[in-house]
């Protein structure tokens, strides 16, 4: 909605407005030429249909101003007419669609207003307009341009917001396709529609909702954001492009202390596998870097199989009291991981080496020669590699 600008009474003699109107085609051309020369982003803007739209908007704005000052003489306001306001608004929208910034648009207005004022003031002076009327005329010109530039800025902002929402929807679609395993041609087509250049790799990062904005400031601008995933409570998924190899360290630094989970870098069409690993790390409450927890992630990939293996290889402990069985299993795990070095096992368990000797004697009695069998040792190492999940 246009703002109303207070202005002193302005009375231009009819012959002056007639002279100004006759000069409008030349004034409009001078305005266009000055904008092309002074604002770099408009160098090629006046070719093609958009150029004619801009020229028409300039002529409409200048003509509307002369109509305003000739038809509303003596009023205390100078509000642009509806056609001029609509033209300015549509000009702003068109400039946003053309990719020019609002700063460039307002620069064009400022330069155009200066040229228009100089040319119209020259006509007024040649027509003998007095100093008081010239002052009022100057204020009316700048108030009018201020109204139009604000309207164009609003149109630019509205179009940018609309385009931004459309762009985000297209980007969201890429992320959804990647997570649902859509055919490659479908994902590639979605990327083309969004004008998103596929990277070499994508890395999944699960981020708390409150941290998404902060993390996005620290990663690549082409990062995809996938929100409202039902399995993620109060969190969102970011798919960060090309942070494989040494660049992974910078990503880990960016999310440090933010309660994020960072999956592995994967070829971009296989981003789902990165997300799956990050999700599993989140479920197990591991640290932010999934690649620092690969043994546990591997060992817990099939919890039911791990539980069955654990039950099978620890069957010799079944007849013991639960507390005794737990202590022996803990000792056996430490013995396997420290390759039988008694002092190291004792240090890990915070017990005396003699306690380790006693427990290992019990274990050898229960397991017999199986503790010397490579296959059994492998199975025991896998089964005891992680703590069992707590029973619900």
N, C-alpha and C positions, 0 to 999 in steps of 0.2 A: 504494500500500500504506500503511495507516494506521501511524503511529508509536505506540509504546507509551510512555505517560507515567507516570513514577513518581508515586505519591501516598501520603500517610500512610493508615494504617488508618482506615476510616470505618464507624461503626456507627450507622445511623439506626434509632431504634425503629420497629417495624412501623406503629404508629398514625400516626407522622409521615409515612411514605411514603404511607399511605392518604390522609391529609389533602392531601398535595401532589398526588397523582393526581386527587383530586376537584377540585382547583383548576386542573388543566391546561387545560380549555377556555377559562377566563377568561384565564389566563396567555398562551396562544397568541394570543388575540384582542388582548391588550395589546401583545404583541411585534409583531404585524402593524401595529397602529395606530401604534406608535412608529417603525417602519421607514418607513411611508408619510409620516409627518410630518418625519422627520429626513433622509431620503435622497431628493433631488428626482427621481432617475430611477425611483423606485418609486411615484411618485404614482398612475400609472394601471396599475401592474403587476398589481394584485390583482383585475382584472376579467377575465372570460373563463376559459378552461381553464387558462391558465398561473397565474392567481391561485389557483385551487383546488389546483394542484400545489404551489405554495409553501406554502399553509396546511397541506397534508397533510405536507409535509416538516418544518414547524415542530412539528406535533403528534407526528410520528414521532420527531423528535430528542428532544423533551422526555420523551416516554414511554419512549424507549430509555434515557435517562439514569436515570430512576427505577428502571427494571428493573435497570440495572447496579448502582446503589448498594444495592439491596435484595437482589439475588441473589448479589453477589460481595463481601459484607462481609468485611473482614479481609484481602482480597488486596492485594498491593502495586502493582497496576496498575489502570488505569481505561481500557480500550480499548472504543470504541463497538462495538455489535453489528453483524453483517453487514447487516441491513436498514437500520440507520441510516447506515452507511457507503455503501451503495448509493444510498440516498435522497439523501445529500449530494452524491455524485458526479453523479447525474442532475440534481440541482438546478443544479449548476454548468454542466453542458452546456446545460440549458434556458435559463439566463441568457445564455450566449454566443449562442445562437440568437436570443434576443430582442433582442440588440444592446446589452445592458448590459455595462459594463466589469467586470473583475475587482476594480478598486478599489471600485466601487459595491457589488459582492457582499460584499466583506470589511467594508465600512462597515455593511452591513445585519447581518452577523453580529455585529459589535462592539456595535451598538446593541441588537440582539435579546438578546445575552448579558447586557447590563446590566439590561434590563427583566426577563428571566427570573430572574436572580439576585435582584433586589430583591423580586419577588413570592414566589419560593420561600423566600427567607430570612425574609420576614415570616411565612410559614406555620410555618417552623421555630421562630422566636422565640415565636410564639403557643403552640406546643406545648411550650415549656420546654426546648428544646435548649440544652446548655451551650456555653460559649465555645470550648472545645477542639474539640468536634464541629463547631461552626459554622466554625472555621478550616479543618478538614479538608474540610468540605462545600464551602466556597468554592474551595479548590484543586481539588477534583474537578470542580466546574462548569466552571471556566476551562480545565482540561486537556481536558475532554470537548469543549468548544466549539472549542478549538484544533485538535483532531483533525478535527472535522467541517469547519471552515473550510478547513483544508489540503486535505482531500479534495475539497471543492467547487471550490477554486482549481485543483486538478489536472484536474477535469472540465471546467472552463471553458477551461483551456489546451488540453486535448486537442481539445475541440470547435472552438476557434478555429483550431487548427492544421489540422484536417480541413477546416473551412470555407474557410480560406485557400488550401489546396491545390485545392479545387474551384473557388474563384473564379479562381485563377491559370490553371487549365486552360481555363476559359471565356474568359478574356482572351487566352490563347495562341491560342485558336481564331479570335478576331477577326483577330489579326495574320496568321495563316496564310491566312485567307480573303482578306484584302487583298492579300497577296503572290501568291496563285495566281489572282487575277482571278475570284473567285466572283461569281455574280450579286448584284446590289444587295440583293434581298430576303433572300438568304442571309446577307449580312454584317449587315444591319440586324437580322435575327432573332437572330443571335449576340450582337450588342450588347445587345439587350433582355434576353436570358437572363443575360448577365453584369452587368446593371444598370449598363452603361457608357454614359454620355451622349455621343453623337457630337459632336466639336468641329467647327469650321468648316474647319480645316486640320490636316494632320499633316505633320511634318517628320522625315525619316529621319536617324538618327544612327548611324553604325557606331562601336562603342565596344570597345576591348580588354577581354577578360573581366575582367582585374584592376581595371579602372576602372569597371565597371558599377555597383557599389554606390555609389561616390562620386558618379557623375553622377546617379543616380536621386535622391540627396538634394537635388540642385540644380534639378530640373525638376518639372514638374507631376505631381501624384500620379496623374493619369489616364493617364500615359504607358504605352504598351504595350511589352512586352519580348518579342522573338522570338529564341530561342536555338536552337542546334544547326542553323543553316543550313549546308548542306554547303559552300557556296562561301565561307563566312567561317571562316577558320582562326584559332582563339583569339580570336574576337571575337563580339559579339552586336549585334543591331539594336534600337534604341529608336525608337519612333514617338511623337514629342513633340507634344502638341496645342497649337494656337493660339499659335505663336511666329512668326507672320507679321508683316510690316511692321516697325515699330520694335522689337518684342519680340525679333526675331532677334538683335539685338546682345547681349542678356542670355544667350541660349543659347550664342553664340560665346564669350562670356567664361567661361561655365561649363565649356566643354570645352577651353579654351586650355591648351596644353602637355600634353594627354592622348593625343595621337596618334589623334584622332577625325576622322571625315569627316561633314560636315553637308550634307545635300541641301537642295533648295529646299522651301519650304512649298507644299503642294498641297491641293486639296479632299480631304477625308479619304478619300473612296472612291477617290481616285487616288494613294494613298500609294505604290503600287508604282513610279510614275515618279520619286518623290523618292529611293527606295532605289536605283533603277537608276543615277541620276546620282551618288549618293554612292559606289556601288560602282565606277563608272568612274573617279572621282577617286582612289579607293583604289588601283585597278589601275595608274594612271599615276603614283602617288606624289606627287600634288599636295597642296597645303595643306588645312587643315581646312574652309575655306569653299568649297564648289563654285562659288558665284556669283562668286567672285573669279577663277575660271579658265574662264569661259564660252567665250572664243575658242578655247582649246585643246580644250575638250570638244566644241565644235561641229566644229572642223577634224578631230578624230580620231574622229568618230562612225562613219565608215565607213573604216577603215584601208586596205582594199583599194582603194577608190575614190581615196583620197588618194594612195596609192602610184602608181596608174595615171596620175593627173593630173600628179604630180611627174615621172614618167618622160616623159610626153608633152611638157610645156612646157619641160623641161630637155634635150630631145633634142639641141639644138645643141651641148651640151657632151659628147656621147657619145664623140667621137673624142679627147678630151684625156686625159692621165694622171689617175687618180683624185684625186691630191693637188691638181693644178691645177684640176680641175673643182670640187672642194670649196671651194677659195678663191674661185673666181669666183661660185659659188652663194651663198656667205656674203656676198660683196660686193654681189651683186644684191639679196639680201634686205634688207640694210642700206640700200641705195640706195632701194628701194621704200618701206621704213618711214619713212625720213627725207626722203622726197619730193625726192631728188636734192641735198640740201644737203651739199656735199662735206665741209666741216669736221665736221659732225655724224656723217657716215658714218665719217670717219677716226677720230674720237674713239670711236665705238662699236666699231671694229675694232682700235683701238690701233695704227694705222699712220699713215704720213705722208699728207697730202692728195694728194701727187704719186702715191703708190701707188694711191690710189683712182682718180685720173685715168687712170692707165695701165690698171688693170683694167677700168674702164668702157669704155675704148677697145676693149679686147679683146671685151668683151661686145657692144658695138654692131656690131662686125665680124661676130661669130658670129650675133647675132639679127637684124641689119638693122633694117628699119623696124618690125618687130614690137614693139619696145620703145616705140613711139609709139601702138600700137593699144590702145584701152581694154580690149577683151576679153582680149587677151594679158596686159596689166598686171594685170587682175583675176585671171586664172588663175594667174599667177606669184605674186601676193600670197597667194593661198589655198595654193598648193602649198608655198611657202616660209614659211608662217605659223608652223609648228612644226618642230622638228627631227625627222627621220625616226626611226622606231623602230629600234633596233639589230637587225641580222640575227642570228638564233640560230646 
